[in-house]
Amino acid sequence: MARIDLTIHEERLENAIHRARERNIIIPTFAQQMNPSLVPDKIRKELKSIGLWDIHPRNLFRITWKNEPVEKGGDYGDVNYIELPSSLTGVDARIIAVVGKWFPTGAHKVGAAFACLVPRLVTGQFDPTVEKAVWPSTGNYCRGGAYDSALLACQSIAILPEGMSRERFAWLENVADEIIATPGTESNVKEIFDKCWELRKSGQQLMIFNQFDELGNYLWHYHVTGNAMKEILEKVLGKNDRLAGLSSNTGSGGTIACGDLLKQYYPDSKIIASEALQCPTLLNNGFGAHRIEGIGDKHVPWIHNVRNTDYVTSIDDNAVVHLCRLFNEPEGKKYLMDKGVPAAIVDQLHLMGFSGIANMLSAIKFAKYQELTHEDVVMTIFTDSMELYGTRLDEYTAQFGPFTRDDAAFNFGRYLMGENTSSMKELTYEDRKRIHNLKYYTWIEQQGRTSEELNAQWYDREYWTEIQAQRDEIDRLIQSFNDAVGIA
């Protein structure tokens, strides 16, 4: 029931193979994204002359956490990550974040979109010669989908709320074939879903890749993001150290899947799901609007393995807004260095976009709740960087005035050193079941899923592991597709 459908459609597959041959397309495997040393030297040499964001099919091979952190011509290295010091976080625990800026598009969602589109492409379920790929999201996923579509010679439709940052729209105008702006901002996900139903009924030939219920999203993060974190831990954990947990915004339910892999290797670790305090759906069935771009809410994603989640934290969007100013305004950076934060760390704080700041705060709350020590590690994710939010800083200057040293002192004390364990919950069995049951209202009543599969997600122990086991089968299909294209 849970498996990603890998049924072959021969005639449509031939169309996809012909298109790939025409456009010089080679598709990387999941194994190559996890371990780029498997990428052929010929392709690595080609990448030397290609910019990280260029619309070039070889950039499919840059969908990895291990890109050299340069804008053009980079090779591969270790996983990109940053460890935040106690002088910044106010806790003894080691908080370590993988860094998404060095993906094409500047965000890790390009990987999730790849894992949704490619299995359909290499089975012939999606025909790029006649169909359009539709990418509904609150920002980075539709950017990643439009980018992947361009690299794979597919037409794309990007759907995102009209209130998202201008950087997202400006970039999409040069990449997507069509952009649809839906009403609202980050928390207006239902309006995106409604637009998808409208498109389905329009008679157009298209396929909708909804990140919130696409199992490929879960699969990619379980394997690629999960193993990236595992590699970091194998490097940094000392003899007496332990992984205490992973904090991740729930978002589409994809990124948090890396916690499922980490728990299999570190069974005592916890998974901490984060959301906006202004829209506390998981915490108390709440609703509302917020400013933490990139996390989505007012529903529980279909692909969120709720039964494996241990904590819920709700993050005040005021904290995120004001910390983004502290981390990026000159007076803020100067103040942080005066408070003992190393200059090398201050120079890297731009690697945290809005959702990254929220993830960091969630890790801090968990560390305080668990009274973690210097022997404990909390992993988290910086999904994108401030590169996608520059206009927000201008807006906040207009709204709040120039950022002063007094602002820096207040924000540092209130939102970093003052972060606490309010608005969070350690989940009981009944809490998990309550959150899981919320899926019914979105996915069964509105989106056509079945209650049988909803129950399988909770009761069938093989539901999630069956998805996890499909990676090798998809890799074999990718290799077969590349062989048929004949240019590898």
C-alpha positions in Angstrom: 0.0 0.0 0.0 2.8 2.4 0.9 5.0 1.8 -2.0 5.9 4.4 -4.6 4.3 3.2 -7.8 7.0 2.1 -10.2 4.8 0.6 -12.9 6.5 0.9 -16.3 4.6 2.6 -19.2 6.6 1.6 -22.2 5.4 4.0 -24.9 5.6 7.1 -22.6 9.0 5.9 -21.4 10.3 5.9 -24.9 9.2 9.5 -25.3 11.1 10.4 -22.0 14.2 8.6 -23.2 14.1 10.3 -26.6 13.7 13.7 -24.9 16.7 13.0 -22.6 18.8 12.0 -25.5 17.9 15.2 -27.4 18.7 17.4 -24.4 21.9 15.6 -23.2 20.4 14.6 -19.9 22.0 12.1 -17.5 20.1 11.4 -14.2 22.0 10.8 -10.9 21.1 8.0 -8.6 20.2 8.4 -5.0 23.5 6.6 -4.2 25.4 9.2 -6.1 23.6 12.0 -4.3 24.5 10.4 -1.0 28.1 9.6 -2.0 29.3 11.9 -4.9 32.5 10.0 -5.1 30.5 7.6 -7.3 29.9 10.4 -9.8 32.0 9.7 -13.0 35.1 11.8 -13.4 33.8 13.0 -16.8 30.8 14.6 -15.2 32.9 16.1 -12.4 35.1 17.8 -15.0 32.1 19.2 -16.7 30.9 20.8 -13.5 34.1 22.8 -13.3 32.7 25.2 -15.9 29.1 25.3 -14.6 27.6 27.7 -12.1 25.8 26.3 -9.1 22.4 27.8 -10.1 22.9 27.4 -13.9 20.1 25.8 -15.9 22.3 23.0 -17.1 21.4 19.2 -16.9 24.7 18.4 -15.2 23.6 20.3 -12.2 21.3 17.4 -11.4 24.6 16.0 -10.0 24.8 18.9 -7.6 21.7 17.7 -5.7 23.7 16.7 -2.7 24.7 18.0 0.7 28.3 17.6 -0.3 28.9 20.4 -2.8 32.0 22.5 -2.5 30.7 25.8 -1.0 31.4 28.0 -4.0 29.1 29.7 -6.6 30.7 28.2 -9.7 32.9 25.3 -10.7 32.9 23.5 -7.4 33.6 19.8 -6.9 32.5 17.8 -3.9 33.7 17.6 -0.3 32.3 16.7 3.1 28.8 17.4 4.2 28.3 21.2 4.6 27.4 21.9 8.2 28.0 24.4 11.0 28.2 23.9 14.8 26.7 26.7 16.8 28.7 27.7 20.0 27.1 28.1 23.5 27.9 31.8 23.3 25.2 32.0 20.6 22.7 29.4 21.8 22.9 29.8 25.6 23.0 26.0 26.1 25.8 23.6 26.8 24.5 21.1 24.2 26.2 21.0 20.8 23.8 22.2 18.1 24.9 21.2 14.6 23.0 22.1 11.5 23.4 20.8 7.9 23.5 23.8 5.5 21.2 24.0 2.5 22.6 27.1 0.8 25.0 25.1 -1.4 22.3 23.3 -3.3 21.3 24.6 -6.7 18.5 27.2 -6.0 20.1 27.8 -2.6 17.7 25.4 -0.8 17.5 21.6 -0.1 14.0 21.3 -1.6 15.5 20.8 -5.0 16.3 17.3 -3.7 12.8 16.5 -2.5 11.4 17.7 -5.9 13.9 15.5 -7.7 12.7 12.4 -5.8 9.1 13.1 -6.7 9.6 13.7 -10.4 12.3 11.3 -11.4 10.6 8.0 -10.4 7.7 9.0 -12.6 10.0 10.0 -15.4 12.1 6.9 -15.5 9.0 4.6 -15.4 7.2 6.6 -18.2 4.4 7.6 -15.9 5.3 11.2 -16.6 5.7 12.1 -20.3 7.7 15.3 -20.6 6.7 15.7 -24.3 3.0 16.3 -23.5 2.6 16.9 -19.8 3.4 19.8 -17.4 4.8 19.2 -13.9 2.8 21.2 -11.3 4.7 22.2 -8.2 2.4 23.4 -5.3 4.3 24.8 -2.3 4.8 27.8 0.0 8.1 28.7 -1.7 11.3 26.6 -2.0 9.7 23.3 -3.2 8.1 24.9 -6.2 11.4 26.6 -6.9 13.2 23.3 -6.7 10.5 21.6 -8.8 10.7 24.3 -11.5 14.5 24.1 -11.5 14.5 20.3 -11.8 11.9 20.5 -14.5 14.1 22.8 -16.5 17.1 20.5 -16.1 15.0 17.5 -17.1 13.4 19.3 -20.1 9.9 19.3 -18.6 7.5 22.2 -18.6 6.5 23.4 -15.2 3.8 25.3 -13.3 4.9 26.8 -9.9 2.2 27.5 -7.4 2.9 29.6 -4.2 1.2 32.2 -2.0 1.3 35.8 -3.3 2.7 37.0 0.0 6.0 35.0 -0.2 9.3 36.9 -0.5 9.9 38.8 -3.8 13.2 36.9 -4.3 11.2 33.7 -4.9 9.0 35.3 -7.5 11.7 37.1 -9.3 13.8 34.0 -9.7 10.8 31.8 -10.8 10.0 34.3 -13.6 13.2 33.1 -15.4 12.8 29.4 -14.7 9.1 28.3 -14.5 6.9 28.1 -17.6 4.0 29.5 -15.5 3.6 31.0 -12.1 0.3 30.9 -10.1 0.1 33.1 -7.0 -2.6 32.0 -4.6 -4.1 34.1 -1.8 -2.4 34.5 1.5 1.1 33.7 2.8 2.9 30.8 4.5 0.0 29.3 6.3 -2.5 29.4 3.4 -1.8 25.8 2.2 -5.4 24.9 1.5 -5.6 27.7 -1.1 -2.8 26.0 -2.9 -4.5 22.6 -2.7 -7.7 24.2 -4.1 -5.8 25.6 -7.1 -4.5 22.1 -7.7 -8.1 20.7 -7.9 -9.0 23.5 -10.3 -6.1 22.5 -12.5 -7.0 18.9 -12.4 -10.5 19.8 -13.7 -9.1 22.1 -16.4 -8.5 19.3 -19.0 -4.8 20.2 -19.3 -2.3 17.4 -19.5 -0.4 17.7 -16.3 0.8 15.9 -13.2 0.7 17.4 -9.8 3.6 16.7 -7.5 2.2 17.7 -4.0 5.2 17.7 -1.6 2.9 17.2 1.3 1.8 13.7 0.1 4.5 12.6 -2.3 6.3 9.6 -0.8 9.4 10.4 -2.8 9.9 13.5 -0.6 10.0 11.3 2.4 12.3 8.8 0.7 14.9 11.4 -0.4 15.2 13.0 3.0 15.3 9.6 4.8 18.3 8.5 2.7 20.1 11.6 1.5 19.6 14.0 4.4 19.6 11.2 7.0 22.9 9.8 5.8 24.4 13.2 5.6 23.7 13.7 9.3 24.9 10.3 10.1 28.3 11.1 8.5 28.6 14.2 10.6 27.8 12.3 13.8 30.4 9.7 13.0 32.9 12.5 12.7 32.0 14.6 15.7 30.8 12.3 18.4 33.4 11.5 21.1 33.6 8.4 23.2 31.0 9.7 25.8 28.9 11.8 23.4 25.4 10.9 22.2 22.9 12.1 19.7 20.1 13.5 21.8 17.7 14.5 19.0 16.8 16.1 15.7 14.8 19.3 15.5 13.0 20.0 12.3 10.1 22.2 11.2 7.3 19.9 10.0 6.9 21.8 6.8 5.9 19.2 4.1 6.8 16.3 6.4 9.7 15.4 4.2 12.8 16.8 5.9 11.8 15.4 9.3 12.0 11.9 7.8 15.8 12.0 8.3 15.0 11.5 11.9 13.6 8.1 11.1 17.0 7.0 9.8 18.8 8.5 12.8 16.6 6.7 15.2 17.5 3.4 13.6 21.2 4.1 14.3 20.7 6.0 17.5 17.6 4.4 19.1 17.6 6.7 22.2 17.5 9.9 20.1 14.3 12.0 19.9 12.5 13.7 17.0 11.4 17.2 17.7 8.8 18.7 15.3 8.6 22.4 15.1 5.9 24.8 14.0 4.9 28.5 14.3 3.4 29.6 17.6 1.0 31.8 15.7 -0.4 28.7 14.0 0.0 25.8 16.5 -1.7 23.0 14.6 0.3 20.2 16.2 0.4 21.7 19.7 -3.3 22.3 20.2 -5.1 21.9 16.9 -4.7 25.7 16.3 -4.8 27.9 13.2 -3.6 31.3 12.2 -1.0 33.2 10.1 2.7 33.7 10.6 5.9 35.0 9.1 8.2 31.9 9.2 8.5 31.4 5.5 9.2 27.8 4.4 7.4 25.6 6.9 3.6 25.4 5.9 0.9 24.5 8.4 -2.9 24.3 9.3 -2.7 20.7 8.4 -0.6 17.6 9.2 1.3 16.4 6.1 0.4 13.0 4.8 4.0 11.9 4.7 4.8 12.9 8.3 5.5 9.8 10.3 3.8 11.1 13.4 4.1 7.9 15.4 7.9 8.4 15.4 7.7 12.0 16.7 8.6 12.7 20.3 8.2 16.4 20.9 6.4 19.4 19.4 7.7 22.9 19.8 6.0 26.1 18.7 8.3 29.0 17.7 7.2 32.7 18.0 7.6 34.3 14.6 8.6 37.5 16.3 11.7 35.7 17.5 12.5 34.7 13.9 11.9 38.1 12.5 14.1 39.9 15.1 16.8 37.3 15.1 17.2 37.6 11.4 17.9 41.2 11.9 20.4 40.5 14.8 22.2 38.0 12.6 22.4 40.1 9.5 22.5 43.8 10.4 25.9 45.3 11.0 25.1 46.4 14.6 23.7 43.0 15.4 26.8 41.2 14.1 29.1 43.6 16.0 27.1 43.1 19.2 27.3 39.3 18.9 31.1 39.4 18.6 31.2 41.7 21.6 29.3 39.0 23.5 31.9 36.4 22.7 30.5 34.8 19.6 33.5 34.0 17.4 33.7 36.2 14.3 34.0 33.0 12.1 30.5 32.0 13.3 29.0 35.5 13.0 30.2 35.5 9.4 28.2 32.3 8.7 24.9 33.3 10.3 23.6 34.4 6.9 23.4 30.6 6.2 20.2 30.6 8.3 17.0 31.5 6.5 13.8 32.0 8.4 13.0 28.3 8.8 16.6 27.7 9.8 16.3 30.2 12.7 13.1 28.4 13.8 14.9 25.1 13.7 17.8 26.5 15.8 15.3 27.8 18.4 13.5 24.5 18.5 16.9 22.8 19.2 17.5 25.3 22.0 14.1 24.6 23.6 14.7 20.9 23.5 18.2 21.2 25.0 16.8 23.3 27.9 13.8 20.9 28.5 16.1 17.9 28.5 18.8 19.7 30.5 21.4 18.6 28.0 25.1 18.8 28.6 28.2 19.3 26.4 28.2 15.6 25.7 24.8 15.9 23.9 24.4 16.7 20.2 21.2 18.1 18.7 21.0 18.0 14.9 19.0 20.4 12.9 18.7 21.9 9.4 19.3 25.2 7.7 17.1 24.6 4.7 18.0 27.9 2.9 19.8 31.1 3.7 19.2 34.8 4.0 19.9 35.1 0.3 16.2 34.4 -0.3 15.0 37.1 2.2 17.0 40.2 1.5 13.9 42.3 0.8 12.5 41.3 4.1 15.3 43.1 5.9 14.4 46.2 4.0 10.8 45.8 4.9 11.7 45.4 8.6 13.8 48.5 8.5 10.9 50.4 7.1 8.6 48.9 9.8 10.8 49.0 12.9 13.4 51.6 12.0 17.2 51.3 11.7 18.7 48.4 13.7 20.6 49.8 16.7 22.9 48.4 19.4 19.9 48.7 21.8 17.9 46.5 19.4 20.7 44.0 19.3 21.0 43.8 23.1 17.2 43.3 23.5 16.9 40.7 20.8 20.0 38.8 22.0 18.6 38.7 25.6 14.9 38.1 24.7 15.1 35.7 21.8 18.4 33.8 22.3 19.4 33.8 26.0 15.7 34.1 26.9 14.4 31.2 24.9 12.5 28.8 27.2 10.5 25.6 27.4 7.0 27.2 27.0 4.9 26.3 24.0 6.3 22.8 23.7 5.1 19.3 24.6 6.7 15.9 25.1 4.2 13.6 23.3 2.4 10.7 24.9 0.9 7.9 22.8 -2.5 9.7 22.9 -0.9 13.0 21.8 0.7 11.3 18.8 -2.6 9.6 17.9 -4.4 13.0 18.1 -2.0 14.6 15.8 -2.1 11.7 13.4 -5.9 11.7 13.3 -5.8 15.3 12.1 -4.7 14.0 8.8 -8.2 12.7 8.2 -9.7 16.2 7.7 -7.2 17.3 5.0 -6.3 14.1 3.3 -9.5 11.9 3.4 -12.2 14.5 3.4 -10.5 17.0 1.0 -7.8 15.2 -1.0 -9.2 11.8 -1.8 -6.9 9.6 0.3 -8.4 6.6 2.1 -8.9 5.9 5.8 -7.5 2.4 5.2 -4.1 3.9 4.3 -4.4 6.4 7.2 -4.8 3.5 9.6 -1.9 1.6 7.9 0.4 4.5 8.6 -0.3 4.1 12.3 -0.7 0.4 12.7 1.3 -1.3 10.0 5.0 -1.4 11.1 6.1 -2.0 7.5 4.4 1.1 6.1 7.4 3.4 6.4 10.1 0.8 6.1 8.6 -0.4 2.8 9.1 3.1 1.4 12.6 3.3 2.7 13.5 0.0 1.0 12.6 1.3 -2.5 15.8 3.3 -3.0 17.8 0.6 -4.7 14.9 -0.3 -7.0 14.6 3.4 -8.1 18.3 3.6 -8.6 18.2 0.5 -10.9 15.4 2.2 -12.9 17.5 5.4 -13.2 20.5 3.4 -14.4 18.4 1.6 -16.9 17.0 4.9 -18.2 20.5 6.3 -18.5 21.7 3.2 -20.4 18.7 3.6 -22.8 19.5 7.3 -23.4 23.1 6.2 -24.2 25.1 9.3 -23.5 26.4 8.5 -20.0 
